Amino acid sequence: MWAKDAAACAAIGTSSEADFAVITTSTFRDGPSAAYGNFGALKDGKATLAAGGASGQRSIAVEQTSPDALTIDGKAYVRCSP
């Protein structure tokens, strides 16, 4: 899981969750519903995910700048740790 900061990580799973993303090899979720696709591995730390779901088709730019830092469509996120 990824969020904009530690406070956003702590809010995941609560009614105040916001500014987070969950990414798997086949799903992307940054809100109440998921988008689906067949996402390959990052190449040089970057990928563009083609995803679709109830809200339509979406292209998502992802760049991992360090093991614990990611940008999604230009917005910075940090890795959430348990």
N, CA, C and O atoms as CSV, one atom per row, in Angstrom:
chain,resi,resn,atom,element,x,y,z
A,1,MET,N,N,0.827,-1.166,0.000
A,1,MET,CA,C,0.000,0.000,0.000
A,1,MET,C,C,0.879,1.239,0.000
A,1,MET,O,O,1.996,1.244,0.517
A,2,TRP,N,N,0.343,2.267,-0.587
A,2,TRP,CA,C,1.041,3.541,-0.718
A,2,TRP,C,C,0.107,4.664,-0.294
A,2,TRP,O,O,-1.103,4.572,-0.501
A,3,ALA,N,N,0.648,5.712,0.291
A,3,ALA,CA,C,-0.153,6.876,0.689
A,3,ALA,C,C,0.723,8.117,0.614
A,3,ALA,O,O,1.944,8.024,0.485
A,4,LYS,N,N,0.076,9.299,0.698
A,4,LYS,CA,C,0.844,10.545,0.537
A,4,LYS,C,C,1.785,10.803,1.709
A,4,LYS,O,O,2.792,11.491,1.547
A,5,ASP,N,N,1.469,10.257,2.896
A,5,ASP,CA,C,2.338,10.415,4.063
A,5,ASP,C,C,1.930,9.408,5.133
A,5,ASP,O,O,0.978,8.650,4.945
A,6,ALA,N,N,2.653,9.398,6.258
A,6,ALA,CA,C,2.384,8.434,7.329
A,6,ALA,C,C,0.977,8.590,7.907
A,6,ALA,O,O,0.349,7.593,8.263
A,7,ALA,N,N,0.479,9.803,8.003
A,7,ALA,CA,C,-0.868,10.021,8.533
A,7,ALA,C,C,-1.908,9.397,7.611
A,7,ALA,O,O,-2.882,8.812,8.085
A,8,ALA,N,N,-1.715,9.514,6.302
A,8,ALA,CA,C,-2.637,8.898,5.351
A,8,ALA,C,C,-2.546,7.373,5.427
A,8,ALA,O,O,-3.556,6.688,5.266
A,9,CYS,N,N,-1.349,6.835,5.672
A,9,CYS,CA,C,-1.205,5.384,5.865
A,9,CYS,C,C,-2.037,4.932,7.068
A,9,CYS,O,O,-2.726,3.914,7.002
A,10,ALA,N,N,-1.972,5.677,8.146
A,10,ALA,CA,C,-2.697,5.314,9.371
A,10,ALA,C,C,-4.209,5.360,9.178
A,10,ALA,O,O,-4.938,4.667,9.887
A,11,ALA,N,N,-4.691,6.161,8.231
A,11,ALA,CA,C,-6.132,6.320,8.009
A,11,ALA,C,C,-6.721,5.257,7.073
A,11,ALA,O,O,-7.941,5.163,6.944
A,12,ILE,N,N,-5.874,4.460,6.421
A,12,ILE,CA,C,-6.381,3.449,5.494
A,12,ILE,C,C,-7.241,2.456,6.280
A,12,ILE,O,O,-6.849,1.965,7.338
A,13,GLY,N,N,-8.413,2.181,5.733
A,13,GLY,CA,C,-9.348,1.281,6.402
A,13,GLY,C,C,-10.340,1.986,7.300
A,13,GLY,O,O,-11.196,1.346,7.911
A,14,THR,N,N,-10.230,3.310,7.386
A,14,THR,CA,C,-11.165,4.087,8.190
A,14,THR,C,C,-12.030,4.936,7.265
A,14,THR,O,O,-11.773,5.009,6.063
A,15,SER,N,N,-13.042,5.569,7.817
A,15,SER,CA,C,-13.924,6.401,7.002
A,15,SER,C,C,-13.236,7.655,6.478
A,15,SER,O,O,-13.745,8.301,5.562
A,16,SER,N,N,-12.081,8.008,7.047
A,16,SER,CA,C,-11.375,9.214,6.593
A,16,SER,C,C,-10.223,8.911,5.633
A,16,SER,O,O,-9.409,9.791,5.349
A,17,GLU,N,N,-10.147,7.671,5.129
A,17,GLU,CA,C,-9.035,7.343,4.231
A,17,GLU,C,C,-9.092,8.196,2.967
A,17,GLU,O,O,-10.163,8.454,2.417
A,18,ALA,N,N,-7.917,8.626,2.523
A,18,ALA,CA,C,-7.784,9.433,1.311
A,18,ALA,C,C,-6.315,9.422,0.903
A,18,ALA,O,O,-5.440,9.098,1.707
A,19,ASP,N,N,-6.055,9.774,-0.339
A,19,ASP,CA,C,-4.680,9.895,-0.829
A,19,ASP,C,C,-3.877,8.616,-0.616
A,19,ASP,O,O,-2.792,8.646,-0.035
A,20,PHE,N,N,-4.418,7.491,-1.091
A,20,PHE,CA,C,-3.739,6.203,-0.972
A,20,PHE,C,C,-3.868,5.457,-2.294
A,20,PHE,O,O,-4.669,5.829,-3.151
A,21,ALA,N,N,-3.078,4.408,-2.451
A,21,ALA,CA,C,-3.186,3.532,-3.617
A,21,ALA,C,C,-2.768,2.127,-3.218
A,21,ALA,O,O,-1.829,1.936,-2.446
A,22,VAL,N,N,-3.476,1.156,-3.754
A,22,VAL,CA,C,-3.124,-0.256,-3.603
A,22,VAL,C,C,-2.928,-0.788,-5.016
A,22,VAL,O,O,-3.830,-0.710,-5.850
A,23,ILE,N,N,-1.742,-1.330,-5.276
A,23,ILE,CA,C,-1.409,-1.801,-6.615
A,23,ILE,C,C,-0.978,-3.257,-6.531
A,23,ILE,O,O,-0.099,-3.606,-5.744
A,24,THR,N,N,-1.604,-4.110,-7.350
A,24,THR,CA,C,-1.174,-5.500,-7.509
A,24,THR,C,C,-0.858,-5.709,-8.983
A,24,THR,O,O,-0.896,-4.758,-9.764
A,25,THR,N,N,-0.549,-6.936,-9.369
A,25,THR,CA,C,-0.249,-7.211,-10.775
A,25,THR,C,C,-1.483,-7.102,-11.664
A,25,THR,O,O,-1.363,-7.056,-12.889
A,26,SER,N,N,-2.685,-7.059,-11.049
A,26,SER,CA,C,-3.896,-6.982,-11.868
A,26,SER,C,C,-4.922,-5.962,-11.393
A,26,SER,O,O,-5.968,-5.809,-12.024
A,27,THR,N,N,-4.646,-5.258,-10.292
A,27,THR,CA,C,-5.606,-4.256,-9.806
A,27,THR,C,C,-4.900,-2.973,-9.372
A,27,THR,O,O,-3.743,-2.982,-8.953
A,28,PHE,N,N,-5.638,-1.875,-9.489
A,28,PHE,CA,C,-5.197,-0.572,-8.987
A,28,PHE,C,C,-6.397,0.037,-8.274
A,28,PHE,O,O,-7.474,0.158,-8.858
A,29,ARG,N,N,-6.213,0.416,-7.023
A,29,ARG,CA,C,-7.306,1.041,-6.275
A,29,ARG,C,C,-6.787,2.275,-5.574
A,29,ARG,O,O,-5.785,2.222,-4.860
A,30,ASP,N,N,-7.470,3.385,-5.778
A,30,ASP,CA,C,-7.128,4.632,-5.078
A,30,ASP,C,C,-8.404,5.320,-4.605
A,30,ASP,O,O,-8.435,6.532,-4.392
A,31,GLY,N,N,-9.426,4.541,-4.450
A,31,GLY,CA,C,-10.724,5.031,-3.996
A,31,GLY,C,C,-11.617,3.858,-3.677
A,31,GLY,O,O,-11.125,2.766,-3.391
A,32,PRO,N,N,-12.919,4.058,-3.720
A,32,PRO,CA,C,-13.834,3.007,-3.299
A,32,PRO,C,C,-13.920,1.803,-4.243
A,32,PRO,O,O,-14.371,0.736,-3.827
A,33,SER,N,N,-13.499,1.948,-5.500
A,33,SER,CA,C,-13.557,0.809,-6.414
A,33,SER,C,C,-12.212,0.607,-7.097
A,33,SER,O,O,-11.404,1.531,-7.187
A,34,ALA,N,N,-11.984,-0.602,-7.573
A,34,ALA,CA,C,-10.717,-0.955,-8.210
A,34,ALA,C,C,-10.832,-0.866,-9.726
A,34,ALA,O,O,-11.920,-0.975,-10.290
A,35,ALA,N,N,-9.693,-0.667,-10.369
A,35,ALA,CA,C,-9.565,-0.758,-11.818
A,35,ALA,C,C,-8.706,-1.986,-12.093
A,35,ALA,O,O,-7.816,-2.322,-11.312
A,36,TYR,N,N,-8.980,-2.644,-13.203
A,36,TYR,CA,C,-8.333,-3.917,-13.484
A,36,TYR,C,C,-7.521,-3.858,-14.769
A,36,TYR,O,O,-7.846,-3.112,-15.693
A,37,GLY,N,N,-6.459,-4.659,-14.812
A,37,GLY,CA,C,-5.622,-4.742,-15.997
A,37,GLY,C,C,-4.620,-5.867,-15.821
A,37,GLY,O,O,-4.669,-6.595,-14.830
A,38,ASN,N,N,-3.732,-6.011,-16.752
A,38,ASN,CA,C,-2.647,-6.983,-16.667
A,38,ASN,C,C,-1.363,-6.166,-16.659
A,38,ASN,O,O,-0.812,-5.857,-17.716
A,39,PHE,N,N,-0.889,-5.816,-15.470
A,39,PHE,CA,C,0.219,-4.881,-15.322
A,39,PHE,C,C,1.546,-5.637,-15.307
A,39,PHE,O,O,1.735,-6.562,-14.517
A,40,GLY,N,N,2.439,-5.244,-16.171
A,40,GLY,CA,C,3.763,-5.850,-16.206
A,40,GLY,C,C,4.693,-5.212,-15.184
A,40,GLY,O,O,4.302,-4.330,-14.420
A,41,ALA,N,N,5.917,-5.676,-15.193
A,41,ALA,CA,C,6.930,-5.148,-14.275
A,41,ALA,C,C,7.339,-3.742,-14.691
A,41,ALA,O,O,7.178,-3.350,-15.846
A,42,LEU,N,N,7.866,-2.997,-13.739
A,42,LEU,CA,C,8.413,-1.679,-14.037
A,42,LEU,C,C,9.640,-1.836,-14.936
A,42,LEU,O,O,10.407,-2.787,-14.786
A,43,LYS,N,N,9.815,-0.923,-15.846
A,43,LYS,CA,C,11.011,-0.901,-16.690
A,43,LYS,C,C,11.745,0.394,-16.380
A,43,LYS,O,O,11.203,1.482,-16.580
A,44,ASP,N,N,12.978,0.281,-15.892
A,44,ASP,CA,C,13.745,1.442,-15.452
A,44,ASP,C,C,12.975,2.228,-14.392
A,44,ASP,O,O,13.060,3.455,-14.333
A,45,GLY,N,N,12.218,1.504,-13.553
A,45,GLY,CA,C,11.474,2.131,-12.464
A,45,GLY,C,C,10.162,2.769,-12.873
A,45,GLY,O,O,9.509,3.416,-12.054
A,46,LYS,N,N,9.756,2.596,-14.149
A,46,LYS,CA,C,8.550,3.272,-14.634
A,46,LYS,C,C,7.610,2.300,-15.337
A,46,LYS,O,O,8.028,1.266,-15.859
A,47,ALA,N,N,6.323,2.662,-15.335
A,47,ALA,CA,C,5.326,1.909,-16.089
A,47,ALA,C,C,4.101,2.786,-16.297
A,47,ALA,O,O,3.832,3.700,-15.517
A,48,THR,N,N,3.373,2.496,-17.347
A,48,THR,CA,C,2.068,3.099,-17.557
A,48,THR,C,C,1.058,1.969,-17.505
A,48,THR,O,O,1.091,1.056,-18.330
A,49,LEU,N,N,0.166,2.031,-16.538
A,49,LEU,CA,C,-0.822,0.986,-16.338
A,49,LEU,C,C,-2.095,1.334,-17.100
A,49,LEU,O,O,-2.659,2.412,-16.914
A,50,ALA,N,N,-2.540,0.433,-17.946
A,50,ALA,CA,C,-3.819,0.596,-18.650
A,50,ALA,C,C,-4.841,-0.202,-17.850
A,50,ALA,O,O,-4.772,-1.429,-17.795
A,51,ALA,N,N,-5.781,0.492,-17.235
A,51,ALA,CA,C,-6.724,-0.159,-16.327
A,51,ALA,C,C,-8.149,0.240,-16.675
A,51,ALA,O,O,-8.392,1.314,-17.225
A,52,GLY,N,N,-9.070,-0.627,-16.352
A,52,GLY,CA,C,-10.472,-0.338,-16.591
A,52,GLY,C,C,-11.325,-0.907,-15.475
A,52,GLY,O,O,-10.914,-1.823,-14.764
A,53,GLY,N,N,-12.501,-0.360,-15.333
A,53,GLY,CA,C,-13.421,-0.827,-14.307
A,53,GLY,C,C,-14.745,-0.125,-14.452
A,53,GLY,O,O,-15.075,0.382,-15.525
A,54,ALA,N,N,-15.506,-0.093,-13.375
A,54,ALA,CA,C,-16.840,0.510,-13.389
A,54,ALA,C,C,-16.802,1.979,-13.794
A,54,ALA,O,O,-17.765,2.488,-14.367
A,55,SER,N,N,-15.707,2.659,-13.506
A,55,SER,CA,C,-15.612,4.087,-13.828
A,55,SER,C,C,-14.999,4.339,-15.206
A,55,SER,O,O,-14.744,5.491,-15.555
A,56,GLY,N,N,-14.753,3.282,-16.003
A,56,GLY,CA,C,-14.223,3.445,-17.349
A,56,GLY,C,C,-12.745,3.124,-17.445
A,56,GLY,O,O,-12.146,2.628,-16.490
A,57,GLN,N,N,-12.159,3.405,-18.596
A,57,GLN,CA,C,-10.743,3.148,-18.851
A,57,GLN,C,C,-9.883,4.256,-18.260
A,57,GLN,O,O,-10.300,5.410,-18.166
A,58,ARG,N,N,-8.688,3.881,-17.871
A,58,ARG,CA,C,-7.785,4.833,-17.234
A,58,ARG,C,C,-6.338,4.459,-17.540
A,58,ARG,O,O,-5.997,3.276,-17.571
A,59,SER,N,N,-5.494,5.449,-17.765
A,59,SER,CA,C,-4.059,5.253,-17.945
A,59,SER,C,C,-3.364,5.878,-16.739
A,59,SER,O,O,-3.575,7.052,-16.434
A,60,ILE,N,N,-2.530,5.085,-16.050
A,60,ILE,CA,C,-1.921,5.520,-14.796
A,60,ILE,C,C,-0.403,5.459,-14.934
A,60,ILE,O,O,0.155,4.389,-15.177
A,61,ALA,N,N,0.272,6.605,-14.780
A,61,ALA,CA,C,1.733,6.670,-14.856
A,61,ALA,C,C,2.316,6.425,-13.469
A,61,ALA,O,O,1.978,7.120,-12.511
A,62,VAL,N,N,3.194,5.430,-13.371
A,62,VAL,CA,C,3.807,5.044,-12.104
A,62,VAL,C,C,5.321,5.113,-12.246
A,62,VAL,O,O,5.878,4.661,-13.246
A,63,GLU,N,N,5.984,5.679,-11.241
A,63,GLU,CA,C,7.447,5.700,-11.215
A,63,GLU,C,C,7.914,5.459,-9.788
A,63,GLU,O,O,7.553,6.200,-8.874
A,64,GLN,N,N,8.723,4.413,-9.602
A,64,GLN,CA,C,9.278,4.119,-8.280
A,64,GLN,C,C,10.659,4.756,-8.210
A,64,GLN,O,O,11.588,4.340,-8.903
A,65,THR,N,N,10.777,5.778,-7.356
A,65,THR,CA,C,12.017,6.542,-7.260
A,65,THR,C,C,12.978,5.987,-6.215
A,65,THR,O,O,14.169,6.298,-6.242
A,66,SER,N,N,12.471,5.168,-5.296
A,66,SER,CA,C,13.277,4.438,-4.315
A,66,SER,C,C,12.394,3.303,-3.804
A,66,SER,O,O,11.203,3.279,-4.116
A,67,PRO,N,N,12.936,2.365,-3.030
A,67,PRO,CA,C,12.100,1.256,-2.552
A,67,PRO,C,C,10.856,1.705,-1.770
A,67,PRO,O,O,9.852,0.994,-1.744
A,68,ASP,N,N,10.922,2.856,-1.148
A,68,ASP,CA,C,9.808,3.334,-0.329
A,68,ASP,C,C,9.158,4.607,-0.865
A,68,ASP,O,O,8.425,5.273,-0.134
A,69,ALA,N,N,9.412,4.959,-2.126
A,69,ALA,CA,C,8.835,6.173,-2.719
A,69,ALA,C,C,8.335,5.878,-4.133
A,69,ALA,O,O,8.995,5.199,-4.919
A,70,LEU,N,N,7.157,6.405,-4.428
A,70,LEU,CA,C,6.502,6.156,-5.706
A,70,LEU,C,C,5.778,7.420,-6.129
A,70,LEU,O,O,5.248,8.147,-5.288
A,71,THR,N,N,5.751,7.686,-7.420
A,71,THR,CA,C,4.868,8.745,-7.911
A,71,THR,C,C,3.794,8.080,-8.768
A,71,THR,O,O,4.073,7.164,-9.542
A,72,ILE,N,N,2.571,8.557,-8.613
A,72,ILE,CA,C,1.434,8.074,-9.377
A,72,ILE,C,C,0.810,9.291,-10.033
A,72,ILE,O,O,0.306,10.187,-9.356
A,73,ASP,N,N,0.848,9.313,-11.356
A,73,ASP,CA,C,0.359,10.467,-12.108
A,73,ASP,C,C,0.937,11.779,-11.572
A,73,ASP,O,O,0.245,12.793,-11.483
A,74,GLY,N,N,2.236,11.732,-11.215
A,74,GLY,CA,C,2.942,12.929,-10.767
A,74,GLY,C,C,2.808,13.265,-9.290
A,74,GLY,O,O,3.458,14.195,-8.814
A,75,LYS,N,N,1.975,12.525,-8.547
A,75,LYS,CA,C,1.811,12.778,-7.107
A,75,LYS,C,C,2.704,11.837,-6.315
A,75,LYS,O,O,2.767,10.646,-6.619
A,76,ALA,N,N,3.399,12.354,-5.300
A,76,ALA,CA,C,4.324,11.554,-4.498
A,76,ALA,C,C,3.583,10.719,-3.447
A,76,ALA,O,O,2.647,11.188,-2.799
A,77,TYR,N,N,4.025,9.481,-3.301
A,77,TYR,CA,C,3.490,8.554,-2.302
A,77,TYR,C,C,4.639,7.886,-1.569
A,77,TYR,O,O,5.745,7.787,-2.102
A,78,VAL,N,N,4.384,7.425,-0.343
A,78,VAL,CA,C,5.351,6.654,0.421
A,78,VAL,C,C,4.750,5.275,0.690
A,78,VAL,O,O,3.531,5.100,0.714
A,79,ARG,N,N,5.637,4.305,0.891
A,79,ARG,CA,C,5.178,2.938,1.195
A,79,ARG,C,C,4.632,2.894,2.625
A,79,ARG,O,O,5.256,3.413,3.551
A,80,CYS,N,N,3.484,2.281,2.792
A,80,CYS,CA,C,2.904,2.106,4.125
A,80,CYS,C,C,3.435,0.799,4.703
A,80,CYS,O,O,3.393,-0.236,4.038
A,81,SER,N,N,3.922,0.839,5.907
A,81,SER,CA,C,4.458,-0.343,6.590
A,81,SER,C,C,3.557,-0.674,7.770
A,81,SER,O,O,3.018,0.219,8.425
A,82,PRO,N,N,3.399,-1.978,8.036
A,82,PRO,CA,C,2.534,-2.358,9.173
A,82,PRO,C,C,3.117,-1.942,10.505
A,82,PRO,O,O,2.512,-2.188,11.548
